[in-house]
Amino acid sequence: MLYGNQSYHVVPYGAKYDADGTRVTVHIDMTARQCSFEVDGTHFGVAFWNLPAEVYPAVSMRYGGKVKFITCMGVN
């Protein structure tokens, strides 16, 4: 479920996951001003659009999770 995009509507998005080792990838395209997600290689399309000019990513997860930030500037 998604919350946000300057809307209080809840919309179905993606798939449920809760297995250890699940890999969640966040794609932020600041040229298109869009954000999308991928879970274990399955891409779920655009989740948020019309992003502001600056964004400040944050991550929340349960104990034992790992985070890796990869920046691809100017990649099409």
N, C-alpha and C positions, 0 to 999 in steps of 0.2 A: 504494500500500500504506500502511496505517496501523499505527503502533506506539503503544501507550500506553493511556490510559484505565484505568490500574492493571491492565493485562493484558499478558502477553507474547505474546499471540496476534497473528499478522499476518493481516489481512483485506484482500481486494481492495476498492479504493475509487477512484472517479473514473476518469480516463483519462490515458494517458501524454501528455505534452506536452514539447516541447523547442525550439519555434520561437521566434525572436526576436520580441519584441512581444507574447508571450502575457501576458494579464492574469489574475492570480490574485487573487480577492477572498476575504477571510476574514470570516465572520459570527460574532460572538460575542454570544450572547443570555444575559446574566447573570440575567435573570428566570427563564428556563427552564433556565439553567445548561448551555447547549449551544453547540457550535462546529461550523460547517459551512463548506464551501468551494465556490467557483464558479470555473470556468475559462472565460474568454472568453464569459461570459454563460450558460454551462450550469451549473446548480446540481446538486450531487451529494448533497444531503441531509445529515443530521446525521452528523458524523464522531466527535465526542466528546460525551458527556453526563455529567451529574453532576459538572460542573466545581466546583472549590473556590470558596469565597466571593470570593477574590481571585485574579486571574490576572495574569501578567506577560508580555505578548506579546513575541516575539522573531522576527526575520526573518533568514534566511540565503539568499544567492543568489550567483550567479557575478558576476564583474567586469562592470560596465556596467549592472547592473540598477538600477531606481529603485523607491523606496518612497514611498507616500503614505498617511498615517494620517487617516482620517475618523471622527469620533466622533459618534454619533447617540444622545444621551441621551433616554430616555423615549419613543422612537418605537415604535409598535406596528405 
